[in-house]
Amino acid sequence: MKIVPVVMSGGAGTRLWPLSRSANPKQLHALVTDLTLIQHSIARVATDTAGAEFCEPVVVLNQDQLDVARSQVEQLDLAVARWVVEPVGRNTAPVAALAAEIVSDLYGEDALILLMPADHHIEDEPGFLATVRRGMRLARDGRIVTFGIRPNAPATGFGYILRGGVVGDGYEVGAFKEKPDEATARAYLDDGRYYWNAGIFLFSVSSVRAEMMQHCASLYEASARAVSAARSDGDVLALDAAEFERAEAISFDYAVMERTDNAAVVPADFGWSDVGSWSSLWDVCAKDGNGNVVRGDVHLEQTANSLVFSTGQRVGVVGGDGLVVIVTDDAVLVAHRDHDQSVKNIVQRLKDDGRLDLL
């Protein structure tokens, strides 16, 4: 059974500002290990596993990221079937649609698509592959499969999935829940039937096309036209801008998963993080004896439980506890880890002030 990974690399990762920028987002940075997140994402599906044949992946990204991402992947001697260049960002539902068209041409209607973000961290990669295998039969039988992360804390930064009745190696989806407040998240954790929504999906070409034609036909058709009118240059496919802009900007969750009767969730426990904030990055990184995570030319004195990055300049921190200090060549961020979600407010202020040079 062929599985085609479709790696979504279009996001800007603004909550990791000032390191993550639109032209050089978090997936192109080595944050957790010496490899970048996109290198890890492609490498983890570069090997065959029992009962599944991973084909060369399709990577969807914007023009500004193409050269750097391509160079990083080539450093690992990994092959990519297509680099698909989006003229504008349109969220994940149009990516699913164009993936179905491209994978159909490359591998046929029976191929399975593993739709996954490029900017997530997965600690247990064999566990990830085993979980994908568990979802294969459901996907082959026409289910649109999502992978639900077993929660280990009452997180308020993720959407949740409520499992329903048993189906195959997973469960029917009972409901999707928006990001909760802390009390609701704690109730979900205590209930035991709720999972974090990781935004990773597995489905067949024919199944996702049928679902999207039922629930968001105009979006699918616009995405398909953007593929058919695309400019091809070797392994690079530049989507037609006029057609792709007609596709509604909406997530795959909203466009399909919350509307379909064929959704299934497979529980997962493979050390997942969306690396969506500086505190979540601190959570998954190796720490020194004082609980600090350090990258670059950094010196700490009497400092604990902090994350300090520098891309060049010498940085010294004295007497800090639970800090985030990020220094680039044109910006500095100093925050407490407990308040790092407010980084998005700084990014919004930069937009309002027209400081696009810092975004």
Kinemage of the C-alpha trace (Angstrom):
@kinemage 1
@onewidth
@group {chain A} dominant
@subgroup {mainchain}
@vectorlist {calphas} color= white
{ca met a 1} P 0.000 0.000 0.000
{ca lys a 2} L 1.590 3.253 -1.128
{ca ile a 3} L 1.583 6.207 1.273
{ca val a 4} L 2.520 9.602 -0.117
{ca pro a 5} L 3.592 12.100 2.555
{ca val a 6} L 2.402 15.614 1.748
{ca val a 7} L 4.413 17.986 3.921
{ca met a 8} L 2.795 21.364 4.571
{ca ser a 9} L 5.488 24.006 5.006
{ca gly a 10} L 3.599 27.202 4.310
{ca gly a 11} L 3.247 28.517 7.874
{ca ala a 12} L 5.216 31.449 9.270
{ca gly a 13} L 5.365 30.348 12.935
{ca thr a 14} L 4.851 33.888 14.213
{ca arg a 15} L 4.682 32.843 17.880
{ca leu a 16} L 8.403 32.053 17.595
{ca trp a 17} L 9.218 35.631 16.570
{ca pro a 18} L 11.814 37.103 16.188
{ca leu a 19} L 13.592 33.929 15.050
{ca ser a 20} L 10.755 32.669 12.861
{ca arg a 21} L 9.887 34.976 9.946
{ca ser a 22} L 7.693 34.581 6.867
{ca ala a 23} L 10.695 33.955 4.585
{ca asn a 24} L 12.583 31.890 7.166
{ca pro a 25} L 9.960 30.221 9.371
{ca lys a 26} L 10.472 27.847 12.273
{ca gln a 27} L 10.489 24.696 10.144
{ca leu a 28} L 13.727 25.882 8.518
{ca his a 29} L 15.498 26.261 11.885
{ca ala a 30} L 17.356 23.669 13.963
{ca leu a 31} L 15.423 24.161 17.178
{ca val a 32} L 15.370 20.823 19.018
{ca thr a 33} L 18.357 18.999 17.478
{ca asp a 34} L 21.018 19.727 14.866
{ca leu a 35} L 18.468 19.043 12.120
{ca thr a 36} L 15.783 21.521 11.134
{ca leu a 37} L 12.141 20.638 11.658
{ca ile a 38} L 11.536 20.152 7.923
{ca gln a 39} L 14.578 17.871 7.687
{ca his a 40} L 13.168 15.760 10.500
{ca ser a 41} L 9.698 15.721 8.939
{ca ile a 42} L 10.934 14.390 5.615
{ca ala a 43} L 13.530 12.029 7.094
{ca arg a 44} L 10.975 10.274 9.323
{ca val a 45} L 8.977 9.150 6.273
{ca ala a 46} L 11.982 8.382 4.087
{ca thr a 47} L 12.075 4.722 5.043
{ca asp a 48} L 9.684 1.891 4.352
{ca thr a 49} L 7.994 0.303 7.310
{ca ala a 50} L 6.230 -3.036 7.639
{ca gly a 51} L 3.129 -3.078 5.491
{ca ala a 52} L 3.598 0.424 4.094
{ca glu a 53} L 5.637 1.856 1.259
{ca phe a 54} L 6.408 5.534 1.667
{ca cys a 55} L 6.778 7.247 -1.678
{ca glu a 56} L 8.878 10.332 -2.259
{ca pro a 57} L 7.035 13.181 -0.536
{ca val a 58} L 5.322 16.232 -1.947
{ca val a 59} L 6.280 19.452 -0.155
{ca val a 60} L 3.997 22.504 -0.267
{ca leu a 61} L 5.552 25.854 0.592
{ca asn a 62} L 5.941 29.447 -0.625
{ca gln a 63} L 8.502 30.835 -3.031
{ca asp a 64} L 10.529 32.582 -0.323
{ca gln a 65} L 11.185 29.267 1.435
{ca leu a 66} L 11.940 27.128 -1.612
{ca asp a 67} L 15.701 27.540 -2.018
{ca val a 68} L 16.524 27.134 1.680
{ca ala a 69} L 14.198 24.165 2.181
{ca arg a 70} L 15.497 22.456 -0.937
{ca ser a 71} L 19.104 22.935 0.142
{ca gln a 72} L 18.380 21.521 3.601
{ca val a 73} L 16.702 18.414 2.208
{ca glu a 74} L 19.495 17.847 -0.311
{ca gln a 75} L 22.035 17.959 2.541
{ca leu a 76} L 20.471 14.732 3.822
{ca asp a 77} L 20.400 13.121 0.342
{ca leu a 78} L 16.616 12.873 0.536
{ca ala a 79} L 14.427 12.963 -2.557
{ca val a 80} L 11.226 14.963 -3.024
{ca ala a 81} L 8.712 14.097 -5.740
{ca arg a 82} L 7.377 17.640 -6.116
{ca trp a 83} L 8.046 21.024 -4.598
{ca val a 84} L 4.678 22.768 -4.856
{ca val a 85} L 4.880 26.563 -4.643
{ca glu a 86} L 1.833 28.403 -3.324
{ca pro a 87} L 1.414 31.943 -4.739
{ca val a 88} L -0.637 32.862 -1.641
{ca gly a 89} L -1.420 31.121 1.624
{ca arg a 90} L -4.823 29.424 1.657
{ca asn a 91} L -4.703 27.267 4.814
{ca thr a 92} L -4.846 23.461 4.860
{ca ala a 93} L -8.062 22.548 3.013
{ca pro a 94} L -6.816 23.778 -0.396
{ca val a 95} L -3.544 21.940 0.286
{ca ala a 96} L -5.493 18.704 0.769
{ca ala a 97} L -7.290 19.320 -2.509
{ca leu a 98} L -4.198 20.035 -4.557
{ca ala a 99} L -2.486 17.074 -2.887
{ca ala a 100} L -5.232 14.763 -4.131
{ca glu a 101} L -4.778 16.019 -7.697
{ca ile a 102} L -0.983 15.802 -7.665
{ca val a 103} L -0.797 12.419 -5.932
{ca ser a 104} L -3.434 11.007 -8.292
{ca asp a 105} L -1.224 11.955 -11.249
{ca leu a 106} L 1.925 10.579 -9.627
{ca tyr a 107} L 0.749 7.405 -7.916
{ca gly a 108} L -2.876 6.726 -8.836
{ca glu a 109} L -6.287 6.835 -7.170
{ca asp a 110} L -5.546 4.093 -4.641
{ca ala a 111} L -2.586 5.873 -3.043
{ca leu a 112} L -2.934 7.059 0.536
{ca ile a 113} L -1.974 10.616 1.450
{ca leu a 114} L -0.335 11.378 4.792
{ca leu a 115} L -0.985 15.095 5.225
{ca met a 116} L 1.303 16.513 7.892
{ca pro a 117} L 2.856 19.817 8.982
{ca ala a 118} L 6.561 20.411 8.490
{ca asp a 119} L 6.981 22.310 11.756
{ca his a 120} L 6.083 19.738 14.416
{ca his a 121} L 8.435 17.763 16.639
{ca ile a 122} L 7.973 14.021 17.161
{ca glu a 123} L 10.153 12.353 19.772
{ca asp a 124} L 9.303 8.683 19.101
{ca glu a 125} L 9.617 8.256 15.351
{ca pro a 126} L 9.162 4.432 15.366
{ca gly a 127} L 6.021 5.032 17.410
{ca phe a 128} L 4.850 7.536 14.808
{ca leu a 129} L 5.318 5.006 12.001
{ca ala a 130} L 3.493 2.334 13.986
{ca thr a 131} L 0.578 4.723 14.538
{ca val a 132} L 0.409 5.512 10.817
{ca arg a 133} L 0.258 1.757 10.132
{ca arg a 134} L -2.710 1.474 12.489
{ca gly a 135} L -4.540 4.090 10.468
{ca met a 136} L -3.897 2.471 7.089
{ca arg a 137} L -6.795 0.009 7.077
{ca leu a 138} L -9.249 2.719 8.101
{ca ala a 139} L -7.993 4.991 5.332
{ca arg a 140} L -8.083 2.168 2.796
{ca asp a 141} L -11.711 1.540 3.779
{ca gly a 142} L -12.664 5.123 2.965
{ca arg a 143} L -12.221 6.794 6.339
{ca ile a 144} L -10.668 10.233 6.713
{ca val a 145} L -8.272 9.500 9.552
{ca thr a 146} L -6.873 11.967 12.045
{ca phe a 147} L -4.378 11.186 14.782
{ca gly a 148} L -5.296 12.228 18.307
{ca ile a 149} L -2.529 12.862 20.814
{ca arg a 150} L -3.207 11.499 24.285
{ca pro a 151} L -3.104 14.606 26.505
{ca asn a 152} L -0.744 14.686 29.470
{ca ala a 153} L -1.768 18.138 30.710
{ca pro a 154} L -4.842 20.422 30.557
{ca ala a 155} L -3.470 22.337 27.567
{ca thr a 156} L -5.499 25.324 26.374
{ca gly a 157} L -3.526 25.926 23.175
{ca phe a 158} L -4.883 22.959 21.190
{ca gly a 159} L -8.222 21.887 19.797
{ca tyr a 160} L -9.548 18.566 21.115
{ca ile a 161} L -11.160 15.489 19.554
{ca leu a 162} L -13.798 13.480 21.425
{ca arg a 163} L -13.714 9.824 20.464
{ca gly a 164} L -16.905 7.925 19.697
{ca gly a 165} L -17.472 4.226 19.149
{ca val a 166} L -14.761 1.748 18.190
{ca val a 167} L -14.078 1.348 14.479
{ca gly a 168} L -11.193 -0.794 13.230
{ca asp a 169} L -7.968 0.225 14.950
{ca gly a 170} L -9.421 3.539 16.067
{ca tyr a 171} L -12.647 5.293 16.919
{ca glu a 172} L -15.323 7.264 15.194
{ca val a 173} L -15.030 10.984 15.846
{ca gly a 174} L -17.640 12.073 18.368
{ca ala a 175} L -16.937 15.792 18.136
{ca phe a 176} L -14.271 18.393 17.523
{ca lys a 177} L -13.804 20.953 20.277
{ca glu a 178} L -12.275 24.416 20.003
{ca lys a 179} L -9.373 25.469 22.228
{ca pro a 180} L -10.832 25.318 25.759
{ca asp a 181} L -10.325 27.363 28.889
{ca glu a 182} L -8.283 25.733 31.648
{ca ala a 183} L -11.251 24.319 33.563
{ca thr a 184} L -12.684 22.714 30.440
{ca ala a 185} L -9.277 21.367 29.424
{ca arg a 186} L -8.905 19.798 32.869
{ca ala a 187} L -12.336 18.186 32.508
{ca tyr a 188} L -11.290 16.783 29.116
{ca leu a 189} L -8.114 15.361 30.656
{ca asp a 190} L -10.018 13.738 33.523
{ca asp a 191} L -12.650 12.318 31.138
{ca gly a 192} L -10.099 10.234 29.221
{ca arg a 193} L -11.944 10.248 25.882
{ca tyr a 194} L -10.431 13.439 24.528
{ca tyr a 195} L -7.299 13.856 22.434
{ca trp a 196} L -5.290 16.835 21.243
{ca asn a 197} L -5.851 17.583 17.577
{ca ala a 198} L -2.414 17.289 15.956
{ca gly a 199} L -3.520 18.283 12.454
{ca ile a 200} L -2.090 15.102 10.873
{ca phe a 201} L -4.378 13.205 8.479
{ca leu a 202} L -4.383 10.002 6.445
{ca phe a 203} L -6.810 9.337 3.583
{ca ser a 204} L -7.026 7.935 0.082
{ca val a 205} L -7.073 10.121 -2.996
{ca ser a 206} L -10.551 8.958 -3.967
{ca ser a 207} L -12.011 9.379 -0.472
{ca val a 208} L -10.786 12.911 0.117
{ca arg a 209} L -11.865 13.996 -3.346
{ca ala a 210} L -15.370 12.617 -2.778
{ca glu a 211} L -15.651 14.273 0.644
{ca met a 212} L -14.402 17.623 -0.599
{ca met a 213} L -16.676 17.587 -3.620
{ca gln a 214} L -19.559 17.003 -1.226
{ca his a 215} L -18.646 19.582 1.401
{ca cys a 216} L -16.530 22.255 -0.349
{ca ala a 217} L -16.770 21.661 -4.099
{ca ser a 218} L -15.846 25.181 -5.228
{ca leu a 219} L -12.699 25.106 -3.088
{ca tyr a 220} L -11.684 21.734 -4.509
{ca glu a 221} L -12.342 22.773 -8.088
{ca ala a 222} L -10.353 26.003 -7.729
{ca ser a 223} L -7.425 24.082 -6.249
{ca ala a 224} L -7.620 21.484 -9.017
{ca arg a 225} L -7.569 24.220 -11.671
{ca ala a 226} L -4.559 25.778 -9.959
{ca val a 227} L -2.757 22.456 -10.385
{ca ser a 228} L -3.810 21.879 -13.989
{ca ala a 229} L -2.726 25.424 -14.956
{ca ala a 230} L 0.499 25.285 -12.921
{ca arg a 231} L 3.919 25.991 -14.377
{ca ser a 232} L 6.287 23.032 -14.133
{ca asp a 233} L 10.066 23.369 -13.940
{ca gly a 234} L 11.630 19.995 -13.229
{ca asp a 235} L 10.399 18.911 -9.815
{ca val a 236} L 8.997 22.368 -8.988
{ca leu a 237} L 5.309 23.007 -9.613
{ca ala a 238} L 4.234 26.649 -9.323
{ca leu a 239} L 0.473 26.834 -8.809
{ca asp a 240} L -1.539 29.188 -10.981
{ca ala a 241} L -2.084 32.309 -8.870
{ca ala a 242} L -5.391 33.429 -10.331
{ca glu a 243} L -7.015 30.036 -9.831
{ca phe a 244} L -5.540 29.348 -6.391
{ca glu a 245} L -6.696 32.716 -5.067
{ca arg a 246} L -10.272 31.605 -5.810
{ca ala a 247} L -9.960 28.786 -3.264
{ca glu a 248} L -11.442 29.631 0.115
{ca ala a 249} L -8.845 30.075 2.865
{ca ile a 250} L -10.072 27.519 5.393
{ca ser a 251} L -8.622 24.666 7.414
{ca phe a 252} L -9.170 21.021 6.530
{ca asp a 253} L -10.758 20.574 9.959
{ca tyr a 254} L -13.480 23.137 9.285
{ca ala a 255} L -13.979 22.332 5.603
{ca val a 256} L -14.106 18.526 5.875
{ca met a 257} L -13.482 16.911 9.255
{ca glu a 258} L -16.300 18.693 11.081
{ca arg a 259} L -18.750 17.940 8.247
{ca thr a 260} L -17.983 14.403 7.169
{ca asp a 261} L -19.617 11.251 8.507
{ca asn a 262} L -16.472 9.257 7.674
{ca ala a 263} L -13.992 10.748 10.161
{ca ala a 264} L -11.988 8.406 12.393
{ca val a 265} L -9.410 9.111 15.082
{ca val a 266} L -6.458 6.872 15.905
{ca pro a 267} L -4.978 7.516 19.373
{ca ala a 268} L -1.311 8.457 19.341
{ca asp a 269} L 1.413 8.671 21.948
{ca phe a 270} L 4.667 9.406 20.141
{ca gly a 271} L 6.032 12.445 21.951
{ca trp a 272} L 4.354 15.108 19.818
{ca ser a 273} L 4.722 18.871 20.067
{ca asp a 274} L 3.567 21.551 17.655
{ca val a 275} L 6.537 23.699 18.813
{ca gly a 276} L 3.996 26.492 18.709
{ca ser a 277} L 5.544 28.745 21.347
{ca trp a 278} L 8.836 29.363 23.085
{ca ser a 279} L 7.586 27.567 26.198
{ca ser a 280} L 6.614 24.471 24.197
{ca leu a 281} L 10.080 24.498 22.618
{ca trp a 282} L 11.633 24.678 26.094
{ca asp a 283} L 9.481 21.685 27.081
{ca val a 284} L 10.939 19.378 24.396
{ca cys a 285} L 14.582 20.490 24.397
{ca ala a 286} L 17.425 18.948 26.365
{ca lys a 287} L 18.311 21.154 29.340
{ca asp a 288} L 21.415 21.813 31.419
{ca gly a 289} L 21.614 21.146 35.143
{ca asn a 290} L 19.753 24.382 35.907
{ca gly a 291} L 16.916 23.699 33.478
{ca asn a 292} L 18.215 26.074 30.820
{ca val a 293} L 18.097 25.679 27.029
{ca val a 294} L 20.829 27.614 25.242
{ca arg a 295} L 21.704 28.144 21.579
{ca gly a 296} L 24.478 30.347 20.242
{ca asp a 297} L 26.975 32.638 22.015
{ca val a 298} L 25.306 32.807 25.425
{ca his a 299} L 26.595 33.127 28.994
{ca leu a 300} L 24.332 32.595 32.003
{ca glu a 301} L 24.881 33.483 35.641
{ca gln a 302} L 22.487 32.481 38.422
{ca thr a 303} L 19.825 31.744 35.809
{ca ala a 304} L 17.436 28.800 35.725
{ca asn a 305} L 14.577 27.324 33.690
{ca ser a 306} L 15.184 29.742 30.841
{ca leu a 307} L 15.513 29.555 27.065
{ca val a 308} L 18.161 31.856 25.574
{ca phe a 309} L 18.949 31.937 21.834
{ca ser a 310} L 21.363 34.163 19.943
{ca thr a 311} L 22.003 34.060 16.210
{ca gly a 312} L 25.265 35.991 16.525
{ca gln a 313} L 25.710 38.553 19.270
{ca arg a 314} L 27.111 37.652 22.677
{ca val a 315} L 24.256 37.493 25.169
{ca gly a 316} L 24.559 37.479 28.964
{ca val a 317} L 21.721 36.800 31.394
{ca val a 318} L 22.090 37.247 35.163
{ca gly a 319} L 19.556 36.257 37.795
{ca gly a 320} L 16.831 35.101 35.422
{ca asp a 321} L 14.256 32.408 36.114
{ca gly a 322} L 11.749 31.167 33.531
{ca leu a 323} L 12.830 33.682 30.921
{ca val a 324} L 12.771 33.625 27.132
{ca val a 325} L 15.530 35.742 25.576
{ca ile a 326} L 15.849 35.660 21.781
{ca val a 327} L 18.439 37.839 20.018
{ca thr a 328} L 18.709 38.132 16.231
{ca asp a 329} L 20.614 40.653 14.140
{ca asp a 330} L 17.668 43.073 14.042
{ca ala a 331} L 15.400 42.300 17.003
{ca val a 332} L 15.390 41.228 20.648
{ca leu a 333} L 12.612 39.479 22.560
{ca val a 334} L 12.572 39.255 26.344
{ca ala a 335} L 9.580 37.510 27.924
{ca his a 336} L 8.600 35.238 30.750
{ca arg a 337} L 7.751 31.703 29.654
{ca asp a 338} L 4.340 31.999 31.295
{ca his a 339} L 3.448 34.895 28.990
{ca asp a 340} L 4.952 33.777 25.712
{ca gln a 341} L 1.546 33.449 24.015
{ca ser a 342} L 1.501 37.262 23.984
{ca val a 343} L 4.316 37.268 21.402
{ca lys a 344} L 1.514 37.278 18.822
{ca asn a 345} L 0.525 40.744 20.084
{ca ile a 346} L 4.014 42.043 19.319
{ca val a 347} L 3.777 40.567 15.825
{ca gln a 348} L 0.384 42.213 15.312
{ca arg a 349} L 1.781 45.562 16.458
{ca leu a 350} L 4.610 45.250 13.938
{ca lys a 351} L 2.022 44.615 11.215
{ca asp a 352} L -0.025 47.602 12.333
{ca asp a 353} L 3.091 49.794 12.296
{ca gly a 354} L 4.076 48.617 8.820
{ca arg a 355} L 7.308 47.017 10.037
{ca leu a 356} L 7.206 44.295 7.409
{ca asp a 357} L 11.021 44.209 7.474
{ca leu a 358} L 10.783 42.476 10.854
{ca leu a 359} L 8.168 39.919 9.771
